[in-house]
Amino acid sequence: MTDTQQQIVLASRPSSAPVDANFRLETVALSAVGQGEVLVRVQYLSLDPYMRGRMNDTKSYADPVPIGGVMEGMGVGEVIASNDPGFQPGDFAMGGFGWADHGCLPAKKLRKIDPALAPVQTSLGIIGLPGFTGWYGLTALGKPKAGETLVIGSATGAVGTLVGQWARLLGLRVVGVAGGAEKCAYAVEKLGFDACIDYRGKTAEALATELKVACPDGIDIYWENTGGPLTEAVIEQMNGFGRMILCGMIAWYNEKPKPDAENLLPKFWRNILVNRLSVQGFIISDHWDQLQSFVAEVAPRIAAGDITYRESITEGLETMPTAFMGMLEGKNFGKTLVKL
Amino acid sequence: MTDTQQQIVLASRPSSAPVDANFRLETVALSAVGQGEVLVRVQYLSLDPYMRGRMNDTKSYADPVPIGGVMEGMGVGEVIASNDPGFQPGDFAMGGFGWADHGCLPAKKLRKIDPALAPVQTSLGIIGLPGFTGWYGLTALGKPKAGETLVIGSATGAVGTLVGQWARLLGLRVVGVAGGAEKCAYAVEKLGFDACIDYRGKTAEALATELKVACPDGIDIYWENTGGPLTEAVIEQMNGFGRMILCGMIAWYNEKPKPDAENLLPKFWRNILVNRLSVQGFIISDHWDQLQSFVAEVAPRIAAGDITYRESITEGLETMPTAFMGMLEGKNFGKTLVKL
């Protein structure tokens, strides 16, 4: 057993898109395992778009990562030492270890993972936070009804995968938007979406034209993962009493306001009013109480093959920054993980 | 009894703010009173911001007024002939007569008004559509809780008057925004608002500075009547889980998109997400089933003096266009009515 751990810290804040110099790999001594604590050797680390927000020094729903602090994130791995009766060496645990190959956390901040239920890394994806986000947001906020039309960007991402497949199971028409022909084919052929539009190189006007074909009855639910031109294209096609679920806006995470852009707000505001839309921002961590219901409902459907998923895995802690930067540009395909 | 009526029709569509030439006064023969119909001599006509939308030839929740068509609107007056057993001459009735001094409508499209309950013209204001809009939106969509802070533009308008006073009765801190010192003094002294900010000549930044003083605990509910710089000033001060109720946006009704304006949408979208805001567009005509509950709840509070109101009345059908254009510029003070 090693007595050091490797970790990646925030070396500096990005001015727009993150670059290598914003990250630094460090080796530090392993923490001593205090009373009630559990030491985990991490096997998989999750990469998620929300991490981009933590790199900014601005008010958000969570504090920013301080300069020199370990980048935040969730991981899953094997318990190698425990000072808590709830965990034994050999157990699998998931928690917020950060971008590090080991993590020592209080037992109450860990979730025990059953490796017999599904591969342990799915606790970071389809039956982890991204899947839970999709399930909760769709069912509790989207109020989906059979026959309605749902549009989702980042269709083949970790959240979109679950949202779209679950909506199909509920009888909705599902139109995805993704980057590139391969992802679009996957969304239709493997995930069972009714259509998938390739957004690459298209303006809001061009996307609107394709959406009108794919959504002949308009759009009832828009799952907002992306922002950008897709959002512009969608707003004019929302049906009365439609629901817009704001979960992320990856296209805008790296963007500064454009002083020369058309002012879109009046158009959006007017559509929200005229069509009686509801727009609901949400953060899944407000809804932990629903997590067990989610796992109980969704895990069996994955085991039964009704819900599929895909992973985009690189190996080695040092690949985290590159994989993260690629994900923000849409280079990943499925749930982005790093295997240690 | 006259055999003609006067009415104002839409002569042409405005390109931005309406002008006199967009309206034309006509004299036409009175309609014959058909089976089940009721003829009303109108005493008061209502002027409301939504009428601006009807002048545009664009998709909205209601059809536009056609060129040459009578301008839409609600009025109240005395029944002078009836072919329906539910109405007798001498009764008072409210309905969508348009901008006209007489109206002949099916009885089922009229609401009988009890002149003993309150002055008949209040059926167009504080206990009519504007008051109902405020009551329904605040209670059903705003989900107000004692101790929270509510901000409302057009504070002394027909809707704002009811929203602010009702919120005060429910124990909220109420901050109004209005045009000019006289309206602001009225909001605080007569309507009992905790503060009122004069928006005239102020940028979004200046309004934000004043809002921070008036709302030391942030903003929980924003009643959107106005759009414009106030909306920009509010968004950054919304508390987590705040509610934005989109009822109108009078500042934007006459406005074309500004190609040189800062693109506000990403900022708004980000705040909605990060603060888990809900934004709900609504149109009161979806909620007629609640009208009787509203009248039953609010009318006694008006009679008791807990809720006050103010009217801005001009005389003569020919004053409708000028009074309407003035209202869009904020020149009215209270519910805008024209007495015939």
Contacts between the chains, C-beta under 8 A, distances in Angstrom:
chain1	res1	chain2	res2	distance
A	59	B	274	7.7
A	60	B	274	5.0
A	61	B	240	7.5
A	61	B	274	5.1
A	61	B	275	7.4
A	61	B	276	7.5
A	224	B	269	7.5
A	224	B	273	8.0
A	227	B	266	6.4
A	227	B	269	6.1
A	231	B	265	7.6
A	231	B	269	7.3
A	240	B	61	7.5
A	246	B	269	6.4
A	246	B	272	5.3
A	246	B	273	4.4
A	247	B	273	7.4
A	248	B	273	7.3
A	249	B	266	7.2
A	249	B	269	5.7
A	249	B	270	6.8
A	249	B	273	6.8
A	252	B	266	4.5
A	252	B	269	7.1
A	252	B	270	7.1
A	255	B	266	6.5
A	257	B	262	5.4
A	257	B	263	5.6
A	257	B	266	6.6
A	257	B	267	6.9
A	258	B	263	5.2
A	259	B	260	7.4
A	259	B	262	5.8
A	259	B	263	7.8
A	260	B	259	7.5
A	260	B	260	7.0
A	261	B	262	7.9
A	261	B	263	3.7
A	262	B	257	5.4
A	262	B	258	7.9
A	262	B	259	5.7
A	262	B	261	7.9
A	262	B	263	7.1
A	263	B	257	5.6
A	263	B	258	5.2
A	263	B	259	7.8
A	263	B	261	3.7
A	263	B	262	7.1
A	263	B	263	6.2
A	263	B	264	6.1
A	263	B	265	7.9
A	264	B	263	6.2
A	264	B	264	7.2
A	264	B	265	4.1
A	265	B	231	7.6
A	265	B	263	7.9
A	265	B	264	4.0
A	265	B	265	5.1
A	265	B	268	5.9
A	266	B	227	6.4
A	266	B	249	7.1
A	266	B	252	4.5
A	266	B	255	6.5
A	266	B	257	6.6
A	267	B	257	6.9
A	268	B	265	5.9
A	268	B	268	7.5
A	269	B	224	7.4
A	269	B	227	6.1
A	269	B	231	7.3
A	269	B	246	6.4
A	269	B	249	5.7
A	269	B	252	7.1
A	270	B	249	6.8
A	270	B	252	7.1
A	271	B	281	7.9
A	272	B	246	5.4
A	272	B	279	6.0
A	272	B	280	7.9
A	272	B	281	4.1
A	273	B	224	8.0
A	273	B	246	4.4
A	273	B	247	7.3
A	273	B	248	7.2
A	273	B	249	6.8
A	273	B	281	4.0
A	273	B	282	7.7
A	273	B	283	7.7
A	274	B	59	7.8
A	274	B	60	5.1
A	274	B	61	5.2
A	274	B	281	6.9
A	274	B	283	7.8
A	275	B	61	7.4
A	275	B	281	6.5
A	276	B	61	7.5
A	276	B	280	7.7
A	276	B	281	4.8
A	276	B	282	5.5
A	276	B	283	5.8
A	276	B	286	6.7
A	277	B	279	7.8
A	277	B	280	7.8
A	277	B	281	5.1
A	278	B	278	6.5
A	278	B	279	7.0
A	278	B	280	4.9
A	278	B	281	7.5
A	279	B	272	6.0
A	279	B	277	7.8
A	279	B	278	7.0
A	279	B	279	3.9
A	279	B	280	7.7
A	280	B	272	7.9
A	280	B	276	7.7
A	280	B	277	7.8
A	280	B	278	4.9
A	280	B	279	7.7
A	281	B	271	7.9
A	281	B	272	4.1
A	281	B	273	4.0
A	281	B	274	6.9
A	281	B	275	6.5
A	281	B	276	4.8
A	281	B	277	5.1
A	281	B	278	7.4
A	282	B	273	7.6
A	282	B	276	5.5
A	283	B	273	7.7
A	283	B	274	7.8
A	283	B	276	5.8
A	286	B	276	6.7
